Amino acid sequence: MDLFDALKSRRSIRRYKTDPVDDNQIQAILEAGRWAPSWANTQCWRFIVVRDTNVKTQLADTMMKVKLPDREILNPAFNAVNTAPVVIAVCAQIGIAGAVHGPAGAKVEYSTDKGDCFMFDTALAVENMLLAAHGQGLGTVIVGAFDAAKAEKVLNVPQGYRMVVFFPVGVPEGPGKAPPRKELTEIAYKDKFG
Ligand SMILES: Cc1cc2nc3c(=O)[nH]c(=O)nc-3n(C[C@H](O)[C@H](O)[C@H](O)COP(=O)(O)O)c2cc1C
């Protein structure tokens, strides 16, 4: 698949067929994540491949309701996490992305006023993985609305690491519908902002 076609045709998929996803397909997805850029090549990300139904159910139970202006709804990806054959959880080591390397045990200092870049670096790995899944005909949807502390307990994430997102992987039941994007004229400028 052409790169630009892949970028534009990837969609969040929330309904999957019962078809299995094999280990080679998952390996290719992880490999794509591994090659993402990261702050000073610190690679703070860690990926947990969940196939166990019980663990998937426990992860789904950490998902939060989503607040709309007028009401709360069940997280729209809830069933996807429960039914997909695989869920990939992404967590990150804290205190290395964006950090100035001081002596071991010293208080972490960050290079910029943006602090720890773990969210940024893991997001790059996640997008690579979503595209690698899409390139193999698989669907995914990022889940960000969940209780990270609860999910960390479910997955035995050790101290010094934080859960960032998780995403189900499965064979799409059908094509996703593209939510509209802002026009480039609204978001891209020449020389200076605005
Ligand atoms: C950080 C982040 C968190 C997200 N969390 C959720 C979520 O909890 N549940 C969900 O159904 N979709 C979630 N999404 C998916 C977005 O709703 C989706 O990417 C967006 O509507 C654009 O649709 P597309 O992915 O099909 O282009 C999340 C996306 C991002 C980037």
The ligand as an SDF file (V2000), in Angstrom:
LIG
                    3D

 31 33  0  0  0  0  0  0  0  0999 V2000
   -4.9570    9.9600   22.3940 C   0  0  0  0  0  0  0  0  0  0  0  0
   -6.2010    9.3400   21.7840 C   0  0  0  0  0  0  0  0  0  0  0  0
   -7.1260    8.7280   22.6070 C   0  0  0  0  0  0  0  0  0  0  0  0
   -8.2640    8.1160   22.0620 C   0  0  0  0  0  0  0  0  0  0  0  0
   -9.1370    7.4730   22.9040 N   0  0  0  0  0  0  0  0  0  0  0  0
  -10.2230    6.8740   22.3930 C   0  0  0  0  0  0  0  0  0  0  0  0
  -11.0960    6.1640   23.2670 C   0  0  0  0  0  0  0  0  0  0  0  0
  -10.8940    6.0730   24.4780 O   0  0  0  0  0  0  0  0  0  0  0  0
  -12.1700    5.5430   22.6930 N   0  0  0  0  0  0  0  0  0  0  0  0
  -12.4150    5.5930   21.3430 C   0  0  0  0  0  0  0  0  0  0  0  0
  -13.3970    5.0110   20.9100 O   0  0  0  0  0  0  0  0  0  0  0  0
  -11.5880    6.2520   20.4940 N   0  0  0  0  0  0  0  0  0  0  0  0
  -10.4970    6.8890   20.9880 C   0  0  0  0  0  0  0  0  0  0  0  0
   -9.6160    7.5280   20.1370 N   0  0  0  0  0  0  0  0  0  0  0  0
   -9.8400    7.4910   18.6660 C   0  0  0  0  0  0  0  0  0  0  0  0
  -10.3320    8.8430   18.0880 C   0  0  0  0  0  0  0  0  0  0  0  0
  -11.6600    9.0620   18.4610 O   0  0  0  0  0  0  0  0  0  0  0  0
  -10.1450    8.8360   16.5660 C   0  0  0  0  0  0  0  0  0  0  0  0
   -8.7900    8.6630   16.2390 O   0  0  0  0  0  0  0  0  0  0  0  0
  -10.6510   10.1320   15.8980 C   0  0  0  0  0  0  0  0  0  0  0  0
  -12.0390   10.2730   16.0700 O   0  0  0  0  0  0  0  0  0  0  0  0
  -10.3350   10.1800   14.4050 C   0  0  0  0  0  0  0  0  0  0  0  0
  -10.8630    9.0320   13.7430 O   0  0  0  0  0  0  0  0  0  0  0  0
   -9.9220    8.0840   12.8430 P   0  0  0  0  0  0  0  0  0  0  0  0
   -8.9360    7.4440   13.8020 O   0  0  0  0  0  0  0  0  0  0  0  0
  -10.8350    7.0710   12.2200 O   0  0  0  0  0  0  0  0  0  0  0  0
   -9.2320    8.9390   11.8400 O   0  0  0  0  0  0  0  0  0  0  0  0
   -8.4820    8.1570   20.6500 C   0  0  0  0  0  0  0  0  0  0  0  0
   -7.5300    8.7670   19.8260 C   0  0  0  0  0  0  0  0  0  0  0  0
   -6.4000    9.3370   20.3720 C   0  0  0  0  0  0  0  0  0  0  0  0
   -5.3700    9.9570   19.4430 C   0  0  0  0  0  0  0  0  0  0  0  0
  1  2  1  0
  2  3  1  0
  2 30  2  0
  3  4  2  0
  4  5  1  0
  4 28  1  0
  5  6  2  0
  6  7  1  0
  6 13  1  0
  7  8  2  0
  7  9  1  0
  9 10  1  0
 10 11  2  0
 10 12  1  0
 12 13  2  0
 13 14  1  0
 14 15  1  0
 14 28  1  0
 15 16  1  0
 16 17  1  0
 16 18  1  0
 18 19  1  0
 18 20  1  0
 20 21  1  0
 20 22  1  0
 22 23  1  0
 23 24  1  0
 24 25  2  0
 24 26  1  0
 24 27  1  0
 28 29  2  0
 29 30  1  0
 30 31  1  0
M  END
$$$$
